[in-house]
């Protein structure tokens, strides 16, 4: 029933969208779904699909960079010794045709046929591409494959996987393979991945951090950048409506309690060594987009330096881990003491390299978007039991049940501290889901769109056929 509900919700979502790109495809997983185009320009994640009251658009920005040392001359006659290919999708940068990949192949593959929705003999199934190939050997329930070229001589392949198994349905896995298809070596290549995981509502304040470390001895470490909704900075202005997790101003229920993370599952040590590099990525953390160079407004040299050099100590907090720089929050900072001029404009950066790639060499990097959150039921009940300062149209309602582990008793209204503690359990959920996915991926043999996943696959969803009659009395 859970899978059927997800499909029905997604069908409803798609049917309400009026305009599609000609090459738009949808990856309909369990709780998390993806809409994307063949050129990577548009990537939209919706999660959790089953939640009616949540804001579910969770990826307002996404980007990919390939920077390499190479001799070339631009149209103005200026010589360069580095070149950057970049595709960016967000609300911050203008995007021209100069940095768009050329899509060679873009298709979706299914493990089982999509369920049909037939009402009174009429096929009401509105999902696109219902004639996609079906193959029981597909390693996940759905796969979307991209193959694109770039102007630096390195082709991009991406397999996006979604799983209906309830232990992994809050994630989408991206497997990238970059291949040097030129006739020349590509030296000191960096692959950069940008994203702003998290919902986009008014204000757009987010709380970000990078959870992980780099260990040369191969010690296991979860490597994940994550976001959640933060509260507007109050400063010395006194008590104002507390908008953490975006409470509904009418009912009070939390509309955005989710944590969404960008997780590293694998990065080749080199083009000759396909084992996972525990010291990757080369650079990680978050940045104010106004400090992120891009080739729409900056030189190739500036973007390449951003991918390859450590963080600028003048604009960020830096902590030195063993043999690496990690950008993260200072201990003790809380989600109510932030600068809204910065917090609303942050993007993640994960940069991998440098790689030396001879003609024909490839590099494989596997990432995933993973979510964690309190339940929708709890978001409703806790939000209605908390006075966040809005002029609610309905009175606050005490908690109908106790949560002993959080010190919450039945029949009480909640304090700000209790709300923070409760919402922060979404991070526990995120890290639990991410750790489970890392262990499963490490024990699976999925590669280049083939292989098998260790988890039990869900059975196919049944089609729904309804016959109805209308009578008048």
N, C-alpha and C positions, 0 to 999 in steps of 0.2 A: 504493500500500500504506500510505503514511503517513496519508492521509485515512481509509482504512478502519479502521486501527488506532485513530485518535482517536475515530471514531464508536463502535466496539465498546467502547472504554474508557468512553466517556461513557454508553452504554447500560447498561453494568454498574453505573456509579455511580448512575444514576437508579433502577435497579431495586432497589438496596439501601436507598433512602430511603423510609421507611414513610409519612410524612405530607407532603402538599403543601398549600400555600395554594390556595384555589379558583381564584385568577387567576395562579398561578405559570407563568412561561414560561421557556424555556431557549434561550440563544443558543449554538449549537454551532459554534464556529469551528474553526480548525485546532488549535493547541496551547493556546489560551486560551478558556475558556467562561464564560458568565454565566448565573446564575439570578436572576430578578427578578420583582417583583410590579408590578401596575399603579399602585400608590400610592407607589412608590419606597421603601417601608418595608424591603423585603428586597432587597439586592443582594449576590450571592455570586459571587466570581470563583474559578475553579479553574485552576491553571497550574503547571507544564506537564502537560498531560493524558497525554502519552506516558511520563512518568517514574513508574515503579512504586514507587520507594523514597522519593520526596520527599513532604513535607507540602505539599498543593496548595491548601488553602483560604486565599486570599490577600487577603481584604478583610473583616476583622473589624468595621470601622466605615465608615459612609458617611453623608453628610448634605448637605442643600441648604437655603440661606437666601435669602429675598427680603426686603430691608428698604427701606422708602420713607418719605418724609415725607408724612403725611396726617393730617387731623383726624378723631378718632374717640373714642368713649366705650366703655369696657369694661362688663361686666355689673355691676361694683361701683359704677358711676357715675363712675369716674375718667376724666378727659379726657387724651388723648395727642396729641402732634403727630408721632409716628412710629409705624409698625407693622411688625412682622416676621412673616412666614410662615416656618415651619421644619418640615422633616421630617428626623428623625435615626434612624439604624439602627445601633445598636452595643450593646456590653455594659455601657456606662457610665451612660447616661441612662434613666430611665423614660420611656415614650412613651404619651401619652394620646390620646384621640380628638380633642382640640382642635386639633391641628396636622397633621392628615392631609389630604392633597389628595383631591379627589373625582375619581375616574378616569372620564373620558368615553369613552376609546377605548384599547384595549390589544390589539395583535395582532402576530403574527410573519409575515413574508413571506420566501419562499425563492426563490433564483435557480434551483435545480433541485429536483426531488422528493427527499425524504429516501430513503436506501437502506433496503430492507426486509431483515429477517432471518427467514428461513423455514426451519424445521427439521422434516423429515418431514411436510411439508404444512401445518404449523401456523405461523401468523404470530407470531413472538416479538418483533417490534418493540415496544418499550415506551416510546419517546419520545412525549410528549404532543403533541396537536394535529397529528397527521400529515396532517390535511386542510387545513392552512394553505394560503393562496393561493400559487401558484407563478408567477413572472413572470421571464422571461429578461432583462428590462430592469432588474431589481433591481441597484443599484450595488455591492452586496457579495454574498457567498455567502448570508448571512442578515441580516435586519434585524428588530429589535423596535421597534415604535412605541408611544409613550405620549402621551396627551393628557389633562392634568389641570388642574383649576381650583384656585385658591388663594383665601384670604380677604382678599387685598389688591388684588383686581381684575386680577391678572396671570396669564394662563394659561401653562402649562408644556407644551411639546412636546419630546420627546426621541426621537431615532433612534439606536439602538445598532447598530453595524456590526461584523461579523466577517469575516475574510478567510482563505481556505484557502491562498492563495499562501504558500509557505514563507518568503518575505521579510517578510511582514506578519502571519503567523499567531500571533505572540507579542504581539498587541495587540488591544484592543477600543476602538473610537472611539465617543464620545458627542457627538452634535450636539444642542445645546439651542437652542430658539427660545422666547423669552419675549415675550408679546404683551399690551399693555394693552387689556383688553376692557371696562374700565369707561367711564363717561361723563365721567370727570374726569382731568385730567393727573396723572401720577405723577412727583413731583420727587425728584431726588437718590436714585435707585434703585441699590442695591448687590445684586449676586448673589454669594453665598458658597458655596463648595464645600468640604466637609470630607471627609476620608478617612484611613484608616490602612492604606495599601497594605502588604502583607506577610503572611507566614504567622503563625498564632497557635499557639504551643506553650507548654509550661510556662515561666513566667518572663516571656515575651513581650518581652524586651529588643530594641530596634531601634536602628539607627543611621540618622539622617535628615540630609538636607541639601537645599538648593534650588540647582540648577545653572542659572544664567542671569543676565541683567542687563537693565536697562531703558535703551534708547538713543533719544533724541529724534530722531536722524537716520535712524532706520529700519534701523540696522545689524543684521544677522541675529544672533540669539542663541537657543540652545536654552533653552526655559523648562520646567523639569521639577523636581518634588519627588520624591525617591526614598527608599526604606527598604531596609534589609537587616538580617539578624539580627546582633546584637552579642553580646559575651561578658559574662558576669556580672562586675561590678566586684570585683576581688580586694583592692584597697587594701593594707593592711599585713598581711593574713592569710596571705600566702605563697601558694605554688602550690596551686591547687585544680583540679578538673576544668575543662578549657577547653571551654566549651559554645558557642563561636561556631559558627554554622551547624548547631547541634543534632546533634552526632555521636550515632549510635546506641550506647547503652551496651553492647550485646552485640557488634556487629560493628565499630563505629567509623565506618561510612560517614556522610557528611554528609546529613542529611535536609532541611536548609533553607538551601541556598547561594544562593537566588534574590535578585536585586534586582528590586523592582517600583517603577515610577515613575508619577506622575500628570502628564501632559504637556499643555501648552497648544498647540493647533494654530491657533486663530483666536479673536479677540474683536473685535466691531464697535467702531469708534472712537466711534460715537454711533448714536442711533436713525435718524439721517438719512445716516449714512456707513457703509456696509457693508464698507469696507476694513479689513484687520487692523490693530489698534493695537499697534505694537511696544513701547509702554510698559506694556501690560497684563501682569500684573494690577496693580490698585491696591495690593494687599497680599498677601504670600505667605510661606510658611515653615511652621514647625511650632509647636505649642503643647501644653503639658501640659493634658489635658482638664479638669483641675480649675481652670484659669484661663480656660477657654472658656465665656463666658456662653451660656445657652440658655433658651428661654422656658418650660421646665418649672420652672426655679428662679430665674430672673432677670427683670427688667423688659424690656419691648420697647426702652426707651431704652438699657439696658446692652448688649443684643445688637446694636442698631444702631451704637452707638459702637464695639463690637469690630470690626464689619465695615468701618467708615469711618475710624477713627483709626489712627495708626502704632502699632507695637509698644511695649509698656511696657518701658522700658529697665531696670527693676528686676528683671524676670524672664526676660530673654532677652539673647542676644548680638545686637547690631545693627551692620551695616555700611552705610554710606551709599553708594549707587551714584548715578550721574548722575540727578538729579531723581527719586529714589525710595529707599524703604527696603527692604532685603532682609534677611531673618532667615536666618542660616546659621551654620555651625560656624566657630570660630576656626581659623586655619591651625595645623597641627601637632597638633590633637587626634586621638587614636587611639581605635580601637573597644574598647580595653581600659581606658579611663580615663573611665568614665561613671557617672552616678548612677542606680542602678536604680529609685529612687523616682520619677524623672522619665521615664527612657527607656522604661519599660513602659507609659506612659500618654499617649504623644504622638499627636496627630492633625494632619494637614495642614490648612492653610487656604489657599485661593485666593479672593481677593475682587476683584470687578470692579465698576467704577463710578467716579464717579456718572454715571448716565444720566438724561436728561430724556425722559419718554415721554408724549406726547399720546395721546388715545384712538386706538386702531388702530395705534400704533407698535409695532415689535418690535425685539428685540436678539438677535443670534445669537452663541453662544459654543460652541466646539468643543474638547473635551478627549479624552484617551485614557489608558487604562491600558496600560503597556508593560512587558515583562519582559526581563531579561537574566540569564544564569547560566552557570556552568560546566556541562559535560555531566554526565549521570547516571553515565556510565562513569567519568569523572574524579572525581566526588564519591565514588564507591565506592572506587576505587583509592587516592586521596589520603587518604581517611579511614582506610582500613585500614593506611596506611603512617605514620600519625601517632599518637604516644602523647599523648592529650589528658588523661590522668590518671584515666580511669575504670578500674574493675576489670573489664576486658574478659574475656569468656568465651572468646575466641579470641585467639591471639597476633598481634602486629603483623606485617604482611607488607610487605616492601620494595616500592618502586615497580617495577612490571614493565616500565616503559619510561621513556625520558628525555624531558624537556621543556626543550630547550636554551635557549629564550628566557627561561625562568624560573630557569635555573641548577639544574635538577633532573636528576639522573643516574639511570639505571636501576640498580636494586639497592640504593638507599639508603632509610633512614627519613627522614622529613621533620621539619624544625624548625618552631617556631611562626612564625618570620619567613617561611619558605617557604610555609606554609599561608596566612598573611595575604596574601602577594603573589598566590598562586594564586586565592584566593577573590575578591580585588579585581578580577580580570579580568572578573568578572561585571558590574561597573560599566562597563567598556569595552564589553561586549556590549550592556548596556542603552542606553548613549548612542549606540552605532552603530545599534541598532534604532530608537531615537527619532528620530535625525537622518534616517534613511531614510524614516520615516513622514512627517515634516514636509515633506520635499521632494516626496514623492508626493502628499500632500494639497494642497500649494500648486499643483501642476500638474494636479490633478483638478478636476472641475466638480460635485462632489456638493453638493447643497443641498436641504434639506427633504425628504430621502428619495428624491430623484431625481438623475439624472446618471450619470456614469461615473467609474470609478477607473482611474488610468493603468496599473496593474499588470495583467499577464495573469491572467485568471481560471482557476482550476483546473477541469478537466473534472468532470462529475457523478460522484459515487461510485456504483459498481455495487452492486446488491443482492446478497445472499448467500443461496443456497438449498442446503441440505444434506439429503441423503438417507442415512440410516444404518440398519444392520441389526445386531442383536445375536444372536450364535450361542453355543451352549453345547456343550461337549464333555465 
